[in-house]
Amino acid sequence: MPKGPKGQKSSLSWPPSLDQWRARPKRKRLNANEKRASKAAAVQHFAQQYARKAQKGVEPNDRQYEREIEESIKSMKPEELDRLLRDGED
């Protein structure tokens, strides 16, 4: 067991006390709205990167974007893609 200065036990002990156990932060899982918003943001960012025009005098294929998102977009239904791209527009 780790000891603190002058042979005293440290406050971090195992197993933790019940109060320490309850005080630890809870794991945060995304709910359905947060998952949809995150996915919509990723798709919108991808579309912005993908549609960027080539720079004059620079390599035209220098655009960087995520290939995983490209593959998921290709397999999406058109209605779902449209909904994600228009997220927040009313």
HTML snippet that shows the backbone in 3Dmol.js (N, CA, C, O; Angstrom):
<script src="https://3Dmol.org/build/3Dmol-min.js"></script>
<div id="view" style="width:600px;height:400px;position:relative"></div>
<script>
const pdb = `
ATOM      1  N   MET A   1       0.856  -1.172   0.000  1.00  0.00           N
ATOM      2  CA  MET A   1       0.000   0.000   0.000  1.00  0.00           C
ATOM      3  C   MET A   1       0.897   1.229   0.000  1.00  0.00           C
ATOM      4  O   MET A   1       1.846   1.291   0.781  1.00  0.00           O
ATOM      5  N   PRO A   2       0.615   2.231  -0.876  1.00  0.00           N
ATOM      6  CA  PRO A   2       1.454   3.421  -0.913  1.00  0.00           C
ATOM      7  C   PRO A   2       1.334   4.219   0.377  1.00  0.00           C
ATOM      8  O   PRO A   2       0.271   4.333   0.987  1.00  0.00           O
ATOM      9  N   LYS A   3       2.471   4.759   0.752  1.00  0.00           N
ATOM     10  CA  LYS A   3       2.486   5.553   1.980  1.00  0.00           C
ATOM     11  C   LYS A   3       2.842   6.990   1.647  1.00  0.00           C
ATOM     12  O   LYS A   3       3.604   7.252   0.716  1.00  0.00           O
ATOM     13  N   GLY A   4       2.297   7.902   2.399  1.00  0.00           N
ATOM     14  CA  GLY A   4       2.564   9.318   2.218  1.00  0.00           C
ATOM     15  C   GLY A   4       3.818   9.728   2.956  1.00  0.00           C
ATOM     16  O   GLY A   4       4.633   8.872   3.302  1.00  0.00           O
ATOM     17  N   PRO A   5       3.997  11.016   3.205  1.00  0.00           N
ATOM     18  CA  PRO A   5       5.178  11.490   3.909  1.00  0.00           C
ATOM     19  C   PRO A   5       5.227  10.948   5.335  1.00  0.00           C
ATOM     20  O   PRO A   5       4.204  10.850   6.013  1.00  0.00           O
ATOM     21  N   LYS A   6       6.429  10.600   5.772  1.00  0.00           N
ATOM     22  CA  LYS A   6       6.706  10.125   7.128  1.00  0.00           C
ATOM     23  C   LYS A   6       5.890   8.887   7.491  1.00  0.00           C
ATOM     24  O   LYS A   6       5.441   8.745   8.629  1.00  0.00           O
ATOM     25  N   GLY A   7       5.701   7.996   6.525  1.00  0.00           N
ATOM     26  CA  GLY A   7       5.074   6.727   6.807  1.00  0.00           C
ATOM     27  C   GLY A   7       3.568   6.747   6.997  1.00  0.00           C
ATOM     28  O   GLY A   7       2.993   5.728   7.379  1.00  0.00           O
ATOM     29  N   GLN A   8       2.911   7.865   6.745  1.00  0.00           N
ATOM     30  CA  GLN A   8       1.455   7.922   6.893  1.00  0.00           C
ATOM     31  C   GLN A   8       0.800   7.327   5.657  1.00  0.00           C
ATOM     32  O   GLN A   8       1.332   7.425   4.551  1.00  0.00           O
ATOM     33  N   LYS A   9      -0.345   6.717   5.851  1.00  0.00           N
ATOM     34  CA  LYS A   9      -1.076   6.163   4.724  1.00  0.00           C
ATOM     35  C   LYS A   9      -1.649   7.307   3.888  1.00  0.00           C
ATOM     36  O   LYS A   9      -2.075   8.330   4.424  1.00  0.00           O
ATOM     37  N   SER A  10      -1.653   7.121   2.580  1.00  0.00           N
ATOM     38  CA  SER A  10      -2.230   8.144   1.711  1.00  0.00           C
ATOM     39  C   SER A  10      -3.756   8.058   1.772  1.00  0.00           C
ATOM     40  O   SER A  10      -4.319   7.063   2.228  1.00  0.00           O
ATOM     41  N   SER A  11      -4.405   9.110   1.306  1.00  0.00           N
ATOM     42  CA  SER A  11      -5.870   9.146   1.324  1.00  0.00           C
ATOM     43  C   SER A  11      -6.469   8.265   0.227  1.00  0.00           C
ATOM     44  O   SER A  11      -7.662   7.963   0.256  1.00  0.00           O
ATOM     45  N   LEU A  12      -5.650   7.854  -0.734  1.00  0.00           N
ATOM     46  CA  LEU A  12      -6.129   6.977  -1.801  1.00  0.00           C
ATOM     47  C   LEU A  12      -5.936   5.539  -1.359  1.00  0.00           C
ATOM     48  O   LEU A  12      -4.814   5.031  -1.373  1.00  0.00           O
ATOM     49  N   SER A  13      -6.969   4.906  -0.985  1.00  0.00           N
ATOM     50  CA  SER A  13      -6.870   3.529  -0.537  1.00  0.00           C
ATOM     51  C   SER A  13      -7.811   2.653  -1.345  1.00  0.00           C
ATOM     52  O   SER A  13      -8.803   3.122  -1.903  1.00  0.00           O
ATOM     53  N   TRP A  14      -7.480   1.379  -1.396  1.00  0.00           N
ATOM     54  CA  TRP A  14      -8.338   0.454  -2.109  1.00  0.00           C
ATOM     55  C   TRP A  14      -8.860  -0.571  -1.132  1.00  0.00           C
ATOM     56  O   TRP A  14      -8.060  -1.067  -0.338  1.00  0.00           O
ATOM     57  N   PRO A  15     -10.055  -0.912  -1.117  1.00  0.00           N
ATOM     58  CA  PRO A  15     -11.160  -0.404  -1.934  1.00  0.00           C
ATOM     59  C   PRO A  15     -11.606   0.967  -1.449  1.00  0.00           C
ATOM     60  O   PRO A  15     -11.480   1.289  -0.267  1.00  0.00           O
ATOM     61  N   PRO A  16     -12.127   1.770  -2.367  1.00  0.00           N
ATOM     62  CA  PRO A  16     -12.546   3.115  -1.965  1.00  0.00           C
ATOM     63  C   PRO A  16     -13.736   3.048  -1.006  1.00  0.00           C
ATOM     64  O   PRO A  16     -14.520   2.099  -1.014  1.00  0.00           O
ATOM     65  N   SER A  17     -13.836   4.074  -0.195  1.00  0.00           N
ATOM     66  CA  SER A  17     -14.980   4.124   0.719  1.00  0.00           C
ATOM     67  C   SER A  17     -16.254   4.374  -0.084  1.00  0.00           C
ATOM     68  O   SER A  17     -16.194   4.764  -1.250  1.00  0.00           O
ATOM     69  N   LEU A  18     -17.383   4.150   0.534  1.00  0.00           N
ATOM     70  CA  LEU A  18     -18.663   4.334  -0.144  1.00  0.00           C
ATOM     71  C   LEU A  18     -18.854   5.788  -0.587  1.00  0.00           C
ATOM     72  O   LEU A  18     -19.402   6.044  -1.659  1.00  0.00           O
ATOM     73  N   ASP A  19     -18.404   6.734   0.235  1.00  0.00           N
ATOM     74  CA  ASP A  19     -18.525   8.153  -0.128  1.00  0.00           C
ATOM     75  C   ASP A  19     -17.665   8.484  -1.353  1.00  0.00           C
ATOM     76  O   ASP A  19     -18.090   9.238  -2.229  1.00  0.00           O
ATOM     77  N   GLN A  20     -16.458   7.920  -1.408  1.00  0.00           N
ATOM     78  CA  GLN A  20     -15.610   8.148  -2.570  1.00  0.00           C
ATOM     79  C   GLN A  20     -16.219   7.511  -3.812  1.00  0.00           C
ATOM     80  O   GLN A  20     -16.159   8.077  -4.903  1.00  0.00           O
ATOM     81  N   TRP A  21     -16.801   6.343  -3.640  1.00  0.00           N
ATOM     82  CA  TRP A  21     -17.419   5.633  -4.757  1.00  0.00           C
ATOM     83  C   TRP A  21     -18.582   6.438  -5.335  1.00  0.00           C
ATOM     84  O   TRP A  21     -18.721   6.535  -6.554  1.00  0.00           O
ATOM     85  N   ARG A  22     -19.413   7.014  -4.471  1.00  0.00           N
ATOM     86  CA  ARG A  22     -20.560   7.796  -4.945  1.00  0.00           C
ATOM     87  C   ARG A  22     -20.145   9.137  -5.518  1.00  0.00           C
ATOM     88  O   ARG A  22     -20.861   9.694  -6.350  1.00  0.00           O
ATOM     89  N   ALA A  23     -19.002   9.675  -5.094  1.00  0.00           N
ATOM     90  CA  ALA A  23     -18.559  10.990  -5.534  1.00  0.00           C
ATOM     91  C   ALA A  23     -17.908  10.967  -6.917  1.00  0.00           C
ATOM     92  O   ALA A  23     -17.719  12.020  -7.527  1.00  0.00           O
ATOM     93  N   ARG A  24     -17.563   9.780  -7.417  1.00  0.00           N
ATOM     94  CA  ARG A  24     -16.897   9.726  -8.713  1.00  0.00           C
ATOM     95  C   ARG A  24     -17.867  10.137  -9.823  1.00  0.00           C
ATOM     96  O   ARG A  24     -19.074   9.935  -9.686  1.00  0.00           O
ATOM     97  N   PRO A  25     -17.362  10.709 -10.917  1.00  0.00           N
ATOM     98  CA  PRO A  25     -18.262  11.136 -11.993  1.00  0.00           C
ATOM     99  C   PRO A  25     -18.910   9.946 -12.690  1.00  0.00           C
ATOM    100  O   PRO A  25     -18.288   8.899 -12.866  1.00  0.00           O
ATOM    101  N   LYS A  26     -20.133  10.117 -13.071  1.00  0.00           N
ATOM    102  CA  LYS A  26     -20.874   9.071 -13.785  1.00  0.00           C
ATOM    103  C   LYS A  26     -20.426   9.050 -15.247  1.00  0.00           C
ATOM    104  O   LYS A  26     -20.010  10.072 -15.793  1.00  0.00           O
ATOM    105  N   ARG A  27     -20.516   7.885 -15.866  1.00  0.00           N
ATOM    106  CA  ARG A  27     -20.216   7.773 -17.285  1.00  0.00           C
ATOM    107  C   ARG A  27     -21.352   8.426 -18.058  1.00  0.00           C
ATOM    108  O   ARG A  27     -22.525   8.176 -17.779  1.00  0.00           O
ATOM    109  N   LYS A  28     -21.007   9.254 -19.020  1.00  0.00           N
ATOM    110  CA  LYS A  28     -22.010   9.970 -19.801  1.00  0.00           C
ATOM    111  C   LYS A  28     -22.213   9.254 -21.125  1.00  0.00           C
ATOM    112  O   LYS A  28     -21.286   9.124 -21.925  1.00  0.00           O
ATOM    113  N   ARG A  29     -23.419   8.798 -21.342  1.00  0.00           N
ATOM    114  CA  ARG A  29     -23.770   8.201 -22.622  1.00  0.00           C
ATOM    115  C   ARG A  29     -24.665   9.179 -23.363  1.00  0.00           C
ATOM    116  O   ARG A  29     -25.479   9.876 -22.757  1.00  0.00           O
ATOM    117  N   LEU A  30     -24.510   9.224 -24.661  1.00  0.00           N
ATOM    118  CA  LEU A  30     -25.304  10.139 -25.464  1.00  0.00           C
ATOM    119  C   LEU A  30     -26.718   9.604 -25.639  1.00  0.00           C
ATOM    120  O   LEU A  30     -26.919   8.413 -25.878  1.00  0.00           O
ATOM    121  N   ASN A  31     -27.691  10.494 -25.517  1.00  0.00           N
ATOM    122  CA  ASN A  31     -29.063  10.081 -25.792  1.00  0.00           C
ATOM    123  C   ASN A  31     -29.303  10.180 -27.299  1.00  0.00           C
ATOM    124  O   ASN A  31     -28.400  10.562 -28.042  1.00  0.00           O
ATOM    125  N   ALA A  32     -30.493   9.846 -27.749  1.00  0.00           N
ATOM    126  CA  ALA A  32     -30.784   9.785 -29.183  1.00  0.00           C
ATOM    127  C   ALA A  32     -30.610  11.142 -29.858  1.00  0.00           C
ATOM    128  O   ALA A  32     -30.068  11.218 -30.960  1.00  0.00           O
ATOM    129  N   ASN A  33     -31.067  12.221 -29.204  1.00  0.00           N
ATOM    130  CA  ASN A  33     -30.928  13.555 -29.798  1.00  0.00           C
ATOM    131  C   ASN A  33     -29.466  13.968 -29.915  1.00  0.00           C
ATOM    132  O   ASN A  33     -29.068  14.576 -30.909  1.00  0.00           O
ATOM    133  N   GLU A  34     -28.665  13.638 -28.902  1.00  0.00           N
ATOM    134  CA  GLU A  34     -27.245  13.986 -28.940  1.00  0.00           C
ATOM    135  C   GLU A  34     -26.509  13.175 -30.004  1.00  0.00           C
ATOM    136  O   GLU A  34     -25.618  13.697 -30.675  1.00  0.00           O
ATOM    137  N   LYS A  35     -26.874  11.906 -30.162  1.00  0.00           N
ATOM    138  CA  LYS A  35     -26.264  11.079 -31.205  1.00  0.00           C
ATOM    139  C   LYS A  35     -26.598  11.629 -32.592  1.00  0.00           C
ATOM    140  O   LYS A  35     -25.728  11.724 -33.457  1.00  0.00           O
ATOM    141  N   ARG A  36     -27.875  11.994 -32.795  1.00  0.00           N
ATOM    142  CA  ARG A  36     -28.292  12.538 -34.087  1.00  0.00           C
ATOM    143  C   ARG A  36     -27.576  13.843 -34.375  1.00  0.00           C
ATOM    144  O   ARG A  36     -27.126  14.067 -35.498  1.00  0.00           O
ATOM    145  N   ALA A  37     -27.463  14.712 -33.372  1.00  0.00           N
ATOM    146  CA  ALA A  37     -26.790  15.998 -33.565  1.00  0.00           C
ATOM    147  C   ALA A  37     -25.311  15.798 -33.878  1.00  0.00           C
ATOM    148  O   ALA A  37     -24.749  16.507 -34.713  1.00  0.00           O
ATOM    149  N   SER A  38     -24.688  14.843 -33.216  1.00  0.00           N
ATOM    150  CA  SER A  38     -23.276  14.562 -33.468  1.00  0.00           C
ATOM    151  C   SER A  38     -23.072  14.028 -34.887  1.00  0.00           C
ATOM    152  O   SER A  38     -22.135  14.425 -35.580  1.00  0.00           O
ATOM    153  N   LYS A  39     -23.948  13.136 -35.302  1.00  0.00           N
ATOM    154  CA  LYS A  39     -23.858  12.568 -36.641  1.00  0.00           C
ATOM    155  C   LYS A  39     -24.119  13.637 -37.696  1.00  0.00           C
ATOM    156  O   LYS A  39     -23.447  13.675 -38.727  1.00  0.00           O
ATOM    157  N   ALA A  40     -25.099  14.511 -37.437  1.00  0.00           N
ATOM    158  CA  ALA A  40     -25.411  15.591 -38.372  1.00  0.00           C
ATOM    159  C   ALA A  40     -24.230  16.544 -38.504  1.00  0.00           C
ATOM    160  O   ALA A  40     -23.910  16.985 -39.607  1.00  0.00           O
ATOM    161  N   ALA A  41     -23.585  16.862 -37.397  1.00  0.00           N
ATOM    162  CA  ALA A  41     -22.422  17.754 -37.438  1.00  0.00           C
ATOM    163  C   ALA A  41     -21.285  17.132 -38.234  1.00  0.00           C
ATOM    164  O   ALA A  41     -20.613  17.825 -38.999  1.00  0.00           O
ATOM    165  N   ALA A  42     -21.061  15.829 -38.063  1.00  0.00           N
ATOM    166  CA  ALA A  42     -20.000  15.141 -38.805  1.00  0.00           C
ATOM    167  C   ALA A  42     -20.297  15.134 -40.299  1.00  0.00           C
ATOM    168  O   ALA A  42     -19.401  15.360 -41.112  1.00  0.00           O
ATOM    169  N   VAL A  43     -21.544  14.878 -40.662  1.00  0.00           N
ATOM    170  CA  VAL A  43     -21.927  14.852 -42.081  1.00  0.00           C
ATOM    171  C   VAL A  43     -21.819  16.247 -42.690  1.00  0.00           C
ATOM    172  O   VAL A  43     -21.345  16.393 -43.817  1.00  0.00           O
ATOM    173  N   GLN A  44     -22.249  17.262 -41.965  1.00  0.00           N
ATOM    174  CA  GLN A  44     -22.165  18.631 -42.477  1.00  0.00           C
ATOM    175  C   GLN A  44     -20.707  19.063 -42.650  1.00  0.00           C
ATOM    176  O   GLN A  44     -20.361  19.714 -43.636  1.00  0.00           O
ATOM    177  N   HIS A  45     -19.864  18.701 -41.694  1.00  0.00           N
ATOM    178  CA  HIS A  45     -18.445  19.040 -41.798  1.00  0.00           C
ATOM    179  C   HIS A  45     -17.813  18.318 -42.980  1.00  0.00           C
ATOM    180  O   HIS A  45     -17.009  18.902 -43.707  1.00  0.00           O
ATOM    181  N   PHE A  46     -18.172  17.046 -43.176  1.00  0.00           N
ATOM    182  CA  PHE A  46     -17.675  16.288 -44.316  1.00  0.00           C
ATOM    183  C   PHE A  46     -18.094  16.955 -45.626  1.00  0.00           C
ATOM    184  O   PHE A  46     -17.272  17.122 -46.527  1.00  0.00           O
ATOM    185  N   ALA A  47     -19.363  17.335 -45.734  1.00  0.00           N
ATOM    186  CA  ALA A  47     -19.864  17.959 -46.965  1.00  0.00           C
ATOM    187  C   ALA A  47     -19.134  19.265 -47.245  1.00  0.00           C
ATOM    188  O   ALA A  47     -18.854  19.588 -48.400  1.00  0.00           O
ATOM    189  N   GLN A  48     -18.828  20.008 -46.201  1.00  0.00           N
ATOM    190  CA  GLN A  48     -18.110  21.275 -46.368  1.00  0.00           C
ATOM    191  C   GLN A  48     -16.687  21.010 -46.879  1.00  0.00           C
ATOM    192  O   GLN A  48     -16.209  21.711 -47.770  1.00  0.00           O
ATOM    193  N   GLN A  49     -16.019  20.011 -46.323  1.00  0.00           N
ATOM    194  CA  GLN A  49     -14.675  19.678 -46.769  1.00  0.00           C
ATOM    195  C   GLN A  49     -14.688  19.093 -48.182  1.00  0.00           C
ATOM    196  O   GLN A  49     -13.823  19.415 -48.997  1.00  0.00           O
ATOM    197  N   TYR A  50     -15.647  18.253 -48.467  1.00  0.00           N
ATOM    198  CA  TYR A  50     -15.730  17.558 -49.748  1.00  0.00           C
ATOM    199  C   TYR A  50     -16.029  18.540 -50.883  1.00  0.00           C
ATOM    200  O   TYR A  50     -15.520  18.381 -51.993  1.00  0.00           O
ATOM    201  N   ALA A  51     -16.842  19.542 -50.610  1.00  0.00           N
ATOM    202  CA  ALA A  51     -17.271  20.490 -51.640  1.00  0.00           C
ATOM    203  C   ALA A  51     -16.310  21.665 -51.813  1.00  0.00           C
ATOM    204  O   ALA A  51     -16.525  22.512 -52.680  1.00  0.00           O
ATOM    205  N   ARG A  52     -15.262  21.726 -51.006  1.00  0.00           N
ATOM    206  CA  ARG A  52     -14.332  22.839 -51.094  1.00  0.00           C
ATOM    207  C   ARG A  52     -13.707  22.881 -52.476  1.00  0.00           C
ATOM    208  O   ARG A  52     -13.306  21.851 -53.018  1.00  0.00           O
ATOM    209  N   LYS A  53     -13.627  24.062 -53.034  1.00  0.00           N
ATOM    210  CA  LYS A  53     -13.061  24.220 -54.365  1.00  0.00           C
ATOM    211  C   LYS A  53     -11.548  24.072 -54.306  1.00  0.00           C
ATOM    212  O   LYS A  53     -10.920  24.382 -53.293  1.00  0.00           O
ATOM    213  N   ALA A  54     -10.973  23.597 -55.400  1.00  0.00           N
ATOM    214  CA  ALA A  54      -9.523  23.460 -55.487  1.00  0.00           C
ATOM    215  C   ALA A  54      -8.891  24.846 -55.479  1.00  0.00           C
ATOM    216  O   ALA A  54      -9.435  25.797 -56.039  1.00  0.00           O
ATOM    217  N   GLN A  55      -7.753  24.938 -54.845  1.00  0.00           N
ATOM    218  CA  GLN A  55      -7.038  26.207 -54.781  1.00  0.00           C
ATOM    219  C   GLN A  55      -6.262  26.423 -56.080  1.00  0.00           C
ATOM    220  O   GLN A  55      -5.721  25.481 -56.659  1.00  0.00           O
ATOM    221  N   LYS A  56      -6.218  27.671 -56.522  1.00  0.00           N
ATOM    222  CA  LYS A  56      -5.536  27.998 -57.765  1.00  0.00           C
ATOM    223  C   LYS A  56      -4.032  27.762 -57.605  1.00  0.00           C
ATOM    224  O   LYS A  56      -3.413  28.249 -56.659  1.00  0.00           O
ATOM    225  N   GLY A  57      -3.463  27.016 -58.534  1.00  0.00           N
ATOM    226  CA  GLY A  57      -2.032  26.773 -58.523  1.00  0.00           C
ATOM    227  C   GLY A  57      -1.576  25.731 -57.509  1.00  0.00           C
ATOM    228  O   GLY A  57      -0.378  25.570 -57.279  1.00  0.00           O
ATOM    229  N   VAL A  58      -2.522  25.025 -56.905  1.00  0.00           N
ATOM    230  CA  VAL A  58      -2.184  24.009 -55.912  1.00  0.00           C
ATOM    231  C   VAL A  58      -2.748  22.676 -56.392  1.00  0.00           C
ATOM    232  O   VAL A  58      -3.657  22.640 -57.222  1.00  0.00           O
ATOM    233  N   GLU A  59      -2.218  21.610 -55.877  1.00  0.00           N
ATOM    234  CA  GLU A  59      -2.691  20.279 -56.239  1.00  0.00           C
ATOM    235  C   GLU A  59      -4.207  20.189 -56.055  1.00  0.00           C
ATOM    236  O   GLU A  59      -4.696  20.465 -54.959  1.00  0.00           O
ATOM    237  N   PRO A  60      -4.969  19.814 -57.086  1.00  0.00           N
ATOM    238  CA  PRO A  60      -6.436  19.767 -56.954  1.00  0.00           C
ATOM    239  C   PRO A  60      -6.933  18.648 -56.049  1.00  0.00           C
ATOM    240  O   PRO A  60      -8.060  18.715 -55.559  1.00  0.00           O
ATOM    241  N   ASN A  61      -6.125  17.626 -55.817  1.00  0.00           N
ATOM    242  CA  ASN A  61      -6.563  16.506 -54.983  1.00  0.00           C
ATOM    243  C   ASN A  61      -6.018  16.595 -53.565  1.00  0.00           C
ATOM    244  O   ASN A  61      -5.760  15.569 -52.935  1.00  0.00           O
ATOM    245  N   ASP A  62      -5.842  17.810 -53.057  1.00  0.00           N
ATOM    246  CA  ASP A  62      -5.280  17.982 -51.722  1.00  0.00           C
ATOM    247  C   ASP A  62      -6.348  18.039 -50.635  1.00  0.00           C
ATOM    248  O   ASP A  62      -6.041  18.323 -49.476  1.00  0.00           O
ATOM    249  N   ARG A  63      -7.592  17.772 -51.001  1.00  0.00           N
ATOM    250  CA  ARG A  63      -8.674  17.867 -50.023  1.00  0.00           C
ATOM    251  C   ARG A  63      -8.584  16.721 -49.030  1.00  0.00           C
ATOM    252  O   ARG A  63      -8.429  15.562 -49.414  1.00  0.00           O
ATOM    253  N   GLN A  64      -8.684  17.058 -47.750  1.00  0.00           N
ATOM    254  CA  GLN A  64      -8.615  16.053 -46.694  1.00  0.00           C
ATOM    255  C   GLN A  64     -10.001  15.869 -46.097  1.00  0.00           C
ATOM    256  O   GLN A  64     -10.634  16.846 -45.696  1.00  0.00           O
ATOM    257  N   TYR A  65     -10.479  14.642 -46.033  1.00  0.00           N
ATOM    258  CA  TYR A  65     -11.745  14.342 -45.378  1.00  0.00           C
ATOM    259  C   TYR A  65     -11.700  12.900 -44.902  1.00  0.00           C
ATOM    260  O   TYR A  65     -10.834  12.125 -45.308  1.00  0.00           O
ATOM    261  N   GLU A  66     -12.637  12.550 -44.041  1.00  0.00           N
ATOM    262  CA  GLU A  66     -12.619  11.234 -43.421  1.00  0.00           C
ATOM    263  C   GLU A  66     -13.270  10.202 -44.328  1.00  0.00           C
ATOM    264  O   GLU A  66     -14.414  10.360 -44.756  1.00  0.00           O
ATOM    265  N   ARG A  67     -12.536   9.162 -44.608  1.00  0.00           N
ATOM    266  CA  ARG A  67     -13.017   8.106 -45.509  1.00  0.00           C
ATOM    267  C   ARG A  67     -14.139   7.281 -44.876  1.00  0.00           C
ATOM    268  O   ARG A  67     -15.019   6.793 -45.585  1.00  0.00           O
ATOM    269  N   GLU A  68     -14.117   7.122 -43.550  1.00  0.00           N
ATOM    270  CA  GLU A  68     -15.190   6.368 -42.879  1.00  0.00           C
ATOM    271  C   GLU A  68     -16.537   7.057 -43.059  1.00  0.00           C
ATOM    272  O   GLU A  68     -17.550   6.404 -43.308  1.00  0.00           O
ATOM    273  N   ILE A  69     -16.540   8.375 -42.930  1.00  0.00           N
ATOM    274  CA  ILE A  69     -17.794   9.121 -43.099  1.00  0.00           C
ATOM    275  C   ILE A  69     -18.242   9.052 -44.549  1.00  0.00           C
ATOM    276  O   ILE A  69     -19.437   8.955 -44.828  1.00  0.00           O
ATOM    277  N   GLU A  70     -17.292   9.100 -45.473  1.00  0.00           N
ATOM    278  CA  GLU A  70     -17.640   8.990 -46.886  1.00  0.00           C
ATOM    279  C   GLU A  70     -18.346   7.657 -47.156  1.00  0.00           C
ATOM    280  O   GLU A  70     -19.361   7.624 -47.852  1.00  0.00           O
ATOM    281  N   GLU A  71     -17.818   6.571 -46.615  1.00  0.00           N
ATOM    282  CA  GLU A  71     -18.425   5.254 -46.821  1.00  0.00           C
ATOM    283  C   GLU A  71     -19.817   5.177 -46.186  1.00  0.00           C
ATOM    284  O   GLU A  71     -20.738   4.608 -46.771  1.00  0.00           O
ATOM    285  N   SER A  72     -19.966   5.753 -44.984  1.00  0.00           N
ATOM    286  CA  SER A  72     -21.282   5.704 -44.333  1.00  0.00           C
ATOM    287  C   SER A  72     -22.304   6.552 -45.089  1.00  0.00           C
ATOM    288  O   SER A  72     -23.482   6.199 -45.154  1.00  0.00           O
ATOM    289  N   ILE A  73     -21.853   7.668 -45.657  1.00  0.00           N
ATOM    290  CA  ILE A  73     -22.760   8.518 -46.435  1.00  0.00           C
ATOM    291  C   ILE A  73     -23.201   7.797 -47.705  1.00  0.00           C
ATOM    292  O   ILE A  73     -24.365   7.880 -48.097  1.00  0.00           O
ATOM    293  N   LYS A  74     -22.287   7.101 -48.337  1.00  0.00           N
ATOM    294  CA  LYS A  74     -22.625   6.368 -49.564  1.00  0.00           C
ATOM    295  C   LYS A  74     -23.662   5.283 -49.307  1.00  0.00           C
ATOM    296  O   LYS A  74     -24.453   4.956 -50.191  1.00  0.00           O
ATOM    297  N   SER A  75     -23.663   4.722 -48.091  1.00  0.00           N
ATOM    298  CA  SER A  75     -24.610   3.654 -47.794  1.00  0.00           C
ATOM    299  C   SER A  75     -25.912   4.157 -47.163  1.00  0.00           C
ATOM    300  O   SER A  75     -26.819   3.366 -46.906  1.00  0.00           O
ATOM    301  N   MET A  76     -26.010   5.469 -46.912  1.00  0.00           N
ATOM    302  CA  MET A  76     -27.227   6.032 -46.306  1.00  0.00           C
ATOM    303  C   MET A  76     -28.352   6.137 -47.327  1.00  0.00           C
ATOM    304  O   MET A  76     -28.125   6.248 -48.532  1.00  0.00           O
ATOM    305  N   LYS A  77     -29.552   6.097 -46.808  1.00  0.00           N
ATOM    306  CA  LYS A  77     -30.708   6.371 -47.649  1.00  0.00           C
ATOM    307  C   LYS A  77     -30.715   7.872 -47.954  1.00  0.00           C
ATOM    308  O   LYS A  77     -30.296   8.666 -47.112  1.00  0.00           O
ATOM    309  N   PRO A  78     -31.180   8.273 -49.138  1.00  0.00           N
ATOM    310  CA  PRO A  78     -31.180   9.699 -49.494  1.00  0.00           C
ATOM    311  C   PRO A  78     -31.976  10.565 -48.510  1.00  0.00           C
ATOM    312  O   PRO A  78     -31.596  11.703 -48.232  1.00  0.00           O
ATOM    313  N   GLU A  79     -33.083  10.020 -47.983  1.00  0.00           N
ATOM    314  CA  GLU A  79     -33.905  10.796 -47.044  1.00  0.00           C
ATOM    315  C   GLU A  79     -33.140  11.079 -45.756  1.00  0.00           C
ATOM    316  O   GLU A  79     -33.218  12.178 -45.207  1.00  0.00           O
ATOM    317  N   GLU A  80     -32.398  10.075 -45.278  1.00  0.00           N
ATOM    318  CA  GLU A  80     -31.627  10.257 -44.041  1.00  0.00           C
ATOM    319  C   GLU A  80     -30.495  11.261 -44.256  1.00  0.00           C
ATOM    320  O   GLU A  80     -30.245  12.107 -43.397  1.00  0.00           O
ATOM    321  N   LEU A  81     -29.815  11.172 -45.391  1.00  0.00           N
ATOM    322  CA  LEU A  81     -28.742  12.106 -45.693  1.00  0.00           C
ATOM    323  C   LEU A  81     -29.278  13.530 -45.788  1.00  0.00           C
ATOM    324  O   LEU A  81     -28.674  14.461 -45.255  1.00  0.00           O
ATOM    325  N   ASP A  82     -30.400  13.699 -46.457  1.00  0.00           N
ATOM    326  CA  ASP A  82     -31.015  15.024 -46.574  1.00  0.00           C
ATOM    327  C   ASP A  82     -31.385  15.574 -45.197  1.00  0.00           C
ATOM    328  O   ASP A  82     -31.169  16.754 -44.919  1.00  0.00           O
ATOM    329  N   ARG A  83     -31.940  14.724 -44.339  1.00  0.00           N
ATOM    330  CA  ARG A  83     -32.325  15.154 -42.996  1.00  0.00           C
ATOM    331  C   ARG A  83     -31.103  15.588 -42.188  1.00  0.00           C
ATOM    332  O   ARG A  83     -31.152  16.581 -41.462  1.00  0.00           O
ATOM    333  N   LEU A  84     -29.998  14.833 -42.318  1.00  0.00           N
ATOM    334  CA  LEU A  84     -28.785  15.183 -41.588  1.00  0.00           C
ATOM    335  C   LEU A  84     -28.131  16.460 -42.104  1.00  0.00           C
ATOM    336  O   LEU A  84     -27.618  17.265 -41.327  1.00  0.00           O
ATOM    337  N   LEU A  85     -28.156  16.634 -43.436  1.00  0.00           N
ATOM    338  CA  LEU A  85     -27.562  17.846 -44.011  1.00  0.00           C
ATOM    339  C   LEU A  85     -28.372  19.098 -43.676  1.00  0.00           C
ATOM    340  O   LEU A  85     -27.814  20.187 -43.548  1.00  0.00           O
ATOM    341  N   ARG A  86     -29.687  18.939 -43.534  1.00  0.00           N
ATOM    342  CA  ARG A  86     -30.560  20.081 -43.232  1.00  0.00           C
ATOM    343  C   ARG A  86     -30.850  20.226 -41.754  1.00  0.00           C
ATOM    344  O   ARG A  86     -31.738  20.993 -41.381  1.00  0.00           O
ATOM    345  N   ASP A  87     -30.138  19.519 -40.904  1.00  0.00           N
ATOM    346  CA  ASP A  87     -30.370  19.575 -39.456  1.00  0.00           C
ATOM    347  C   ASP A  87     -30.224  21.006 -38.966  1.00  0.00           C
ATOM    348  O   ASP A  87     -29.207  21.655 -39.212  1.00  0.00           O
ATOM    349  N   GLY A  88     -31.233  21.487 -38.279  1.00  0.00           N
ATOM    350  CA  GLY A  88     -31.207  22.845 -37.727  1.00  0.00           C
ATOM    351  C   GLY A  88     -31.823  23.890 -38.630  1.00  0.00           C
ATOM    352  O   GLY A  88     -32.064  25.014 -38.192  1.00  0.00           O
ATOM    353  N   GLU A  89     -32.084  23.550 -39.876  1.00  0.00           N
ATOM    354  CA  GLU A  89     -32.745  24.483 -40.783  1.00  0.00           C
ATOM    355  C   GLU A  89     -34.248  24.330 -40.679  1.00  0.00           C
ATOM    356  O   GLU A  89     -34.779  23.243 -40.910  1.00  0.00           O
ATOM    357  N   ASP A  90     -34.915  25.363 -40.347  1.00  0.00           N
ATOM    358  CA  ASP A  90     -36.386  25.306 -40.272  1.00  0.00           C
ATOM    359  C   ASP A  90     -37.016  26.481 -40.967  1.00  0.00           C
ATOM    360  O   ASP A  90     -38.241  26.594 -41.002  1.00  0.00           O
TER     361      ASP A  90
END
`;
const viewer = $3Dmol.createViewer("view");
viewer.addModel(pdb, "pdb");
viewer.setStyle({}, {cartoon: {color: "spectrum"}});
viewer.zoomTo();
viewer.render();
</script>
